[in-house]
Amino acid sequence: MVAGGLNVVHAPTSHAAVTRSMRRMAARIKEGSTITSRNVLRHRFSGTVARFDSRRDMTKVIDLLHIMVLVPVTLLPIINPLGAAPVFTLTVGSDPLATRQLARQVSINCWFVLVVSLFVGTYVLDLFGISLPIVRIGGGLLLATSGWRMLNSSDDDDVQAAVERSQRVALSRAEVVRRSFFPITFPLTTGPGTIAASIAIGAGLPRQPALFVVNALAVTLGASLTVAAIYLVYRNAPVLLARLGEVGTLVMTRLLAFVLLCIGISIMWTGWAELNGIVVQ
């Protein structure tokens, strides 16, 4: 073919060369789509894993909050600081400074009793060969007996009568501090029932080091919340008793005694079920 005086010669293209070129182009397109699909799947999988990790972390936080709240919810009805508030007021009198001083000292004593019971009580049980179900039965029986006695007791029980007799002579501040452990801290506030319940809570802590540290921190915070509630009640005991009055104090004491009786029966049933292999729902 002649165009403008020049000869243009078209080289023939073989069918095999065209086929190879098309195959290479299809392979490149397929490889690109495969990489794109892998990237999309990797992105989706990483997002799913991230959401799963977030949910798992949230579940762990909720479990720790549950453990932290479990301590005061379990121990405060057993401790019943409102029930011991009249004895506390009789011990300290109407001096605001002595009330604040004694409330702080009793709270410190209670914190040490609770923490030692939570973390050391299990090892003491192992030392004497006492199983946890037996502790639950004994502690529940003690709580139920205490609640029943509170429900049927008169206003002049032994401890309160002893404190009233001791109040015939005015106590100095040093004497108030000396009496902060007995009878206020033990047995009125953190008695055998509270110690048994604390041991039961401590026995349920995991034994793996990392989980134990985290759960121990949550339990310690729960014990601190419990002690803070005790301090607030004792710190304001004269005002609370004045607001409630004699009838209101009596009604509150009886209601808390009934709750204590129910808690004791529940703890006893849990221990008995564990001894007999019964699954408690």
C-alpha positions in Angstrom: 0.0 0.0 0.0 1.3 3.4 -1.0 0.5 6.5 1.1 2.2 9.8 0.3 4.9 8.1 -1.6 5.8 5.8 1.4 5.3 2.1 1.6 3.6 1.0 4.9 3.9 -2.6 5.6 1.8 -4.2 8.4 3.4 -7.1 10.1 1.1 -10.0 10.5 0.0 -10.9 14.1 -0.3 -14.5 14.9 -3.4 -15.9 16.7 -1.2 -17.5 19.5 0.4 -14.1 20.4 -3.0 -12.5 20.8 -4.2 -15.3 23.0 -1.1 -15.1 25.2 -1.6 -11.3 25.6 -5.3 -11.7 26.5 -4.4 -14.5 29.0 -1.8 -12.2 30.7 -4.3 -9.4 30.9 -7.0 -11.7 32.4 -4.4 -13.0 34.9 -3.5 -9.5 36.0 -7.2 -8.5 36.4 -7.8 -11.7 38.4 -4.8 -11.1 40.6 -5.9 -7.5 41.2 -9.4 -8.6 42.1 -8.0 -11.3 44.4 -5.8 -8.8 46.3 -8.7 -6.4 46.6 -11.0 -9.2 48.0 -8.3 -10.2 50.4 -7.9 -6.6 51.6 -11.7 -6.3 52.0 -11.9 -9.6 53.9 -8.9 -8.6 56.1 -10.5 -5.2 56.9 -13.8 -6.9 57.8 -12.1 -9.5 59.9 -10.0 -6.9 61.8 -13.1 -4.9 62.4 -14.9 -8.0 63.8 -12.0 -8.9 66.0 -11.8 -5.3 67.3 -15.5 -5.4 68.1 -15.1 -8.8 69.8 -12.2 -7.5 71.9 -14.2 -4.4 72.9 -17.1 -6.6 74.0 -14.8 -8.9 75.9 -13.2 -6.0 77.7 -16.6 -4.5 78.5 -17.6 -7.9 79.9 -14.5 -8.0 82.1 -15.2 -4.5 83.4 -18.8 -5.4 84.2 -17.6 -8.6 86.1 -15.2 -6.5 88.1 -17.9 -4.0 89.0 -20.1 -6.9 90.0 -17.5 -8.2 92.3 -16.9 -4.8 93.8 -20.6 -4.2 94.5 -21.0 -7.8 95.7 -18.9 -7.2 98.8 -21.0 -4.3 100.4 -24.3 -5.9 99.2 -23.4 -9.1 101.0 -21.7 -7.7 104.1 -23.8 -4.6 105.0 -27.0 -6.5 105.9 -24.9 -8.8 108.0 -23.0 -5.9 109.7 -26.1 -3.9 110.2 -24.5 -0.6 111.3 -27.9 0.9 112.0 -28.6 -1.9 114.5 -25.3 -1.1 116.3 -25.8 2.7 116.1 -27.7 2.9 119.5 -24.8 1.1 121.3 -22.3 3.3 119.5 -24.1 6.4 120.7 -24.3 5.1 124.2 -20.5 4.4 124.1 -19.4 7.8 122.8 -22.1 10.1 124.3 -23.0 13.4 122.6 -19.6 14.8 122.1 -19.2 15.5 118.3 -15.4 15.3 118.4 -15.4 12.0 120.2 -18.1 10.7 117.8 -16.0 11.5 114.8 -12.8 10.1 116.4 -14.5 6.8 117.4 -16.2 6.4 114.1 -12.9 6.8 112.3 -11.1 4.3 114.6 -13.9 1.7 114.3 -13.9 2.1 110.5 -10.1 1.5 110.4 -10.5 -1.6 112.6 -13.3 -2.9 110.4 -11.3 -2.5 107.3 -8.4 -4.6 108.6 -10.8 -7.3 109.9 -12.5 -7.5 106.5 -9.3 -7.5 104.4 -7.6 -10.1 106.6 -10.7 -12.3 106.5 -11.0 -11.9 102.7 -7.4 -12.9 101.9 -6.1 -14.9 104.8 -9.2 -16.7 106.0 -9.1 -19.4 103.3 -5.5 -20.4 104.3 -6.5 -20.6 107.9 -9.3 -22.9 106.9 -6.9 -25.1 104.9 -4.6 -25.1 108.0 -7.3 -26.6 110.1 -8.8 -28.8 107.4 -12.2 -27.0 107.3 -14.0 -27.0 104.0 -15.8 -24.0 102.6 -19.3 -25.6 102.6 -18.9 -26.3 106.4 -18.0 -22.6 106.9 -21.1 -21.6 104.9 -23.3 -23.8 107.0 -21.7 -22.6 110.3 -21.8 -19.0 109.3 -25.3 -19.2 108.0 -26.5 -20.9 111.1 -24.8 -18.1 113.2 -26.4 -15.4 111.1 -29.8 -17.0 111.2 -29.5 -17.4 115.0 -28.5 -13.7 115.3 -31.3 -12.6 113.2 -33.8 -14.7 115.1 -32.5 -13.4 118.4 -32.7 -9.8 117.1 -36.3 -10.3 116.0 -37.4 -11.7 119.4 -35.1 -9.7 121.7 -36.2 -6.9 124.1 -34.6 -3.5 124.1 -32.1 -4.5 126.8 -29.9 -7.2 125.4 -26.7 -8.2 127.1 -24.2 -6.1 125.2 -26.3 -3.0 125.3 -27.0 -3.4 129.0 -23.3 -3.8 129.7 -22.6 -0.6 127.7 -25.3 1.2 129.6 -23.9 0.1 132.9 -20.5 1.4 131.9 -21.9 4.8 131.0 -22.6 5.6 134.6 -19.1 7.0 134.6 -18.0 9.5 131.9 -15.4 8.1 129.5 -12.3 10.0 128.5 -11.3 10.3 124.9 -8.4 7.8 125.5 -10.9 5.3 127.0 -13.2 5.8 124.0 -10.4 5.0 121.6 -9.4 2.0 123.7 -12.9 0.6 123.5 -13.2 1.1 119.8 -12.4 -2.6 119.1 -14.5 -4.2 121.8 -17.5 -4.2 121.7 -18.1 -1.8 118.8 -15.8 -3.4 116.1 -16.1 -6.9 117.4 -18.6 -8.4 117.9 -21.2 -5.7 117.1 -20.0 -4.6 113.7 -17.7 -7.3 112.3 -18.7 -10.3 114.2 -18.3 -14.0 113.4 -21.0 -13.9 110.7 -19.3 -11.1 108.9 -15.9 -12.9 109.1 -17.5 -16.1 107.8 -19.1 -14.3 104.9 -15.8 -12.5 104.1 -14.0 -15.8 104.0 -16.6 -17.3 101.7 -16.1 -14.3 99.3 -12.3 -14.6 99.4 -12.5 -18.3 98.7 -14.2 -17.6 95.4 -11.3 -15.5 94.1 -9.4 -17.1 91.1 -6.0 -18.6 91.7 -4.3 -17.4 88.5 -1.9 -14.6 89.5 -3.1 -12.0 87.0 -6.8 -12.6 87.6 -6.2 -12.8 91.4 -4.6 -9.4 91.5 -7.4 -7.7 89.5 -10.1 -9.4 91.5 -8.3 -8.7 94.7 -8.3 -5.0 93.8 -12.0 -5.1 93.1 -12.7 -6.9 96.4 -10.5 -4.4 98.4 -12.5 -1.5 96.8 -15.7 -3.3 97.8 -14.4 -3.6 101.4 -13.5 0.1 101.3 -17.1 0.9 100.2 -18.4 -1.2 103.0 -16.2 0.6 105.6 -17.2 4.0 104.2 -20.9 3.1 104.7 -20.1 2.1 108.3 -18.2 5.3 108.9 -21.1 7.4 107.6 -23.6 5.6 109.7 -21.6 5.8 112.9 -20.4 9.4 112.2 -24.1 10.5 112.0 -25.5 8.0 114.5 -26.8 10.6 116.9 -28.6 12.6 114.1 -30.0 9.4 112.5 -31.4 8.1 115.8 -32.9 11.5 116.6 -34.5 11.6 113.1 -35.8 8.0 113.3 -37.0 8.3 116.8 -37.5 5.3 119.2 -40.3 3.7 117.1 -38.4 4.2 113.8 -35.2 2.7 115.2 -37.1 -0.3 116.5 -38.9 -0.9 113.1 -35.6 -0.5 111.2 -33.8 -2.9 113.5 -36.6 -5.5 113.1 -36.6 -5.2 109.3 -32.8 -5.6 109.2 -33.0 -8.6 111.6 -35.5 -10.3 109.2 -33.1 -9.7 106.2 -30.3 -11.1 108.3 -32.3 -14.2 109.1 -33.1 -14.8 105.4 -29.4 -14.3 104.4 -28.3 -16.8 107.1 -30.8 -19.4 105.7 -29.6 -18.8 102.2 -26.0 -19.3 103.1 -26.8 -22.5 105.0 -28.7 -23.9 102.1 -25.8 -23.1 99.7 -23.4 -24.9 102.0 -25.7 -27.9 102.4 -26.3 -28.1 98.7 -22.5 -28.1 98.0 -22.0 -30.9 100.5 -24.7 -33.0 98.8 -23.8 -32.2 95.2 -27.0 -30.2 94.5 -26.8 -27.5 91.9 -28.2 -24.3 93.2 -30.0 -22.2 90.6 
